[in-house]
Amino acid sequence: MIKMAIYGKGGIGKSTTAANLSMAFAKMGLKVMQIGCDPKADSTINLHGGRPLTTVLDLVRQKGKAVTLEEMVTVGDGGVFCVEAGGPTPGMGCAGRGIIAALEMLEEKNAFAVYQPDVVLYDVLGDVVCGGFAMPIREGYAEKVFLITSGENMAIHAAANIAMAVENFADRGYASLGGIILNHRNVPRELEKVQELAEDVHTGIVGELPLSSLVQQADEMQQTVLQAFPDSEMAKEYEKLARQVLKACGKENL
């Protein structure tokens, strides 16, 4: 089982990239599970035609331990198993604690043994790296962490913080840094700035995604690019990125 986490600042295109990667992996014949670890609970929404899922936390609030695995995991487009951890009621509770509770419930219900995915992809908000948001890194859920950023200063700052968190756990055998995904916004010196970041955190750029209006168009259609525009150059870019990510995980021969 290939276990990876994608971290990035809110609004950087993290969830869009994650969903398109999941579709690309599925097209390769892999069984994929995508777990949204963002309180907005919209990681997998374009894999369901814009229909939001009931989150694990909401299900636990409603049913407690009686919640079933089938209620927590929904099959989306491409056969991708979709899970949304969810978050607390606005203004109450800690979103990080919500992620911990949701992942622990999935583990308690033996989600991975039951569904046996080839790829598990955690989509994690990277603006803060408190205990809950760091859980996919430190609890052995993910083996590789990929940072998604543009050349915008705040996105780079968030990516650097996540890289620091990964490094802090490195000596405990937890997840290691798989590399950086550059999601172009065409800002000045973009590639140069992200290359500097990669050097600073001792990793490389595993792939680049060009700025494309098709991403926004697909989003308006409430689909991934691979669904909405399967023969487009942008779809090919996501498929290429999927191969590069697998290679960074040591699985290029799949």
Buried (B, 14 or more C-beta within 10 A) or exposed (E): EBBBBBBBBBEBBBBBBBBBBBBBBBBBEBBBBBBBBBBBBBBBBBBBEEEEBBBBBBBBEEEEEEBEBEBBBBEBBBEBBBBBBBBBEEEEBBBBBBBBBBBEBBEEBEBBEEBEBBBBBBBBBBBBBEEBBBBBBBBEBBBBBBBBBBBBEBBBEBBBBBBEBBEBBEEEEBBBBBBBBBBBBEEEEBEEBBBEBBEEBEBBBBBBBEBBEBBEBBBEBBBBBBBBBEEBEBBBBBBBBBBBBBBBBEBEEB
